[in-house]
Amino acid sequence: MRQGHDIHPRGEDRVLSTRKHCIVFASIVIQTICVLGFIGYFRTIPAAHVPVLAQIDLMTLFQWLFISWIILMWGLTGIDFYLHKIHISNVRLWVFQGWLIRRSTEMMLARIECVELRQSLFGRMFGYGSLVISGVSGQALILKTIPKPRRFKNHLQRTLLALNQSGNIQ
């Protein structure tokens, strides 16, 4: 999570920037372990037990398919991790996500009504969670697997309070 006061062309002052938590790699790590275990297990089976394997080199084909799958999943997860960014400025909250289809979502701080923190037991243990940010129009922005969600929520609420005290909220 990066704190800083970067000046943007619109005169906005960035208060906080973050991206997804590295826990998004947990499922791909588990998949990699399973694939490696699967490949190791099938290398121990003698060809006499499964005569089809002796005739056709399916195991090599399956191994390459599984390895290709793992490489693809690591790449897609890494791209999603590095391209998903969340920023809070003194005026708005905005989220950039996506690779091929880039999506940018903005919510003006003056329109935020409620900030809800959702954190599971594992989320509390590993320091990640989700925030549901509701606007006055009924629109909700859900930020999933962000690191240190309580800190992010506190920064957002402090920025909202400062905006409210400055009189910029109608």
N, C-alpha and C positions, 0 to 999 in steps of 0.2 A: 504494500500500500504506500503510495507516494503522497507526501504532503508537500505543498508548495504553493507559491502565489505567482502563477504564470499569468501574464497579461495577454489577453486575446484581442483580436482586431476590434471586436465590439465593445471593448473596454471592460470585459468581464474579468473577474479575478478568480482563478481556479483555486478552490479550497482543498480538494482532495481528488485523487485519481487512484483507481484500483482495477483489477481484472479478476477473473475467476480464481478460485482456490485450486491449488495443485491436487486436491483430492479427486478432480475429474480424471486423473490418470489412474486411479485405483482400479477401476473396472478393466482397463486395458492391461494392467499389470497382472491381474487375476487371469484374464484370457491368455496372456503370454505363458504364464506358469502352467495352465491347463494344456495348452498346445504342446509345450515342450515335454510335459509328462506323457501326453498321448503319443507323441513321436517316439519318445524313449521306450514306452511300453510296447509299442508295435515293432520296434527293432528287436525286442527280446523274444518274440514269438518265432519258433522254428517254422520253416516252410513246410515241414512234414505235417503239422497240425492243420494248416490251411493250404490245401493244394493249389487253390486259385492264386495265392500270392506267389507261388513258385513259378507259375506260368506267365503271369502278367505282373509287370513291375508297378502295381497300383500304389504300393507304399511310397515310392519315390514321388509319384504324382500327388498323393495326398499330402506328403510332407511339403512339397513346393506350394500347394494350394494353401495350406495352413500358414506357412511362413509368409506368403504373399498377403494373406488376410491380416496377419499381425502387423506387417509393415504398413499396410494401408490404414489400419485402425490407429496406429501410433501417429502416423502423419496427419490424419484428419483430426484427432484429438489435440495434437500439438498446435495445429493451425487454429482450431477453435479457441484454444487457451490463449494464444498470443494475440489474436485479433479481437477478442471480446474485451472491451474497455468501458469503464464506468467513471464518469466525472461529475463532480459537484462544483458549481461556480457560485458566485454571490447572487446570480439571477436564475439559474436553471440547473436541472439534473438531466444529463443525457447519457445514452447508452449506445455504443457502437458494437455491432456483432455481425458475423457472417463473413464469408469468403467470396464465393461466386456471386451470391445475392447479398449485397451489403445492406444492412438495415440499421437505421439510426432512429432512435426514439428519444424525444425530448419532453420534459415536463417542467413547466415554469414553477419556480418555488412558491410563488404567490398562490398557485392553484393546488398545492398539496394540503390535504386535509388530515390524513392519518398515515402513520408509519408503523407497520407491524413487523416484529421480529419473529421468525420461526427457526428454531434450532433443535435438532434431535439430540439424543444422547451422544451419538458419534460426532455430531457437529460440535457439541460443547467440548468433547475430548480432543478433537483435532482442529478446532478453531475455524469452523466455517458454518454458514447458515444461509437463510434466505430472508429477504425483506420484501414485504408487500406494501407498496406506496400507493395510497388511494388519493385521487384528485377530487375536486369538488364536482366535476362532471360525472362522477361515478366510474371513471376509467381507473384501472389499477395497473401499475407497473410492477412486475414480479422480477426481482433480481435473485437468481438462484446461485448457489455455491460460491458466495463471495467470502473472502477471508475477513476475519475479525468483524462480523456483522454488527456487533454492539458498538464498536468504535465508529463504524460507518454511520450507524443510526444517530449516535451522539453528535457527530460532525454535522450531519444533515439537520438535526434539531437545533443545534447552536446557530447554524447559518439561517434557518427559518426564524429563530428568535431575533437575530441581529437585523434581518430584513424587516421583521414586524416592528422592532423598536425604531428603525430608521424612518418608518412611516411610508414605505414603498408598497405595502400590501393594502389593497382597497377593501 
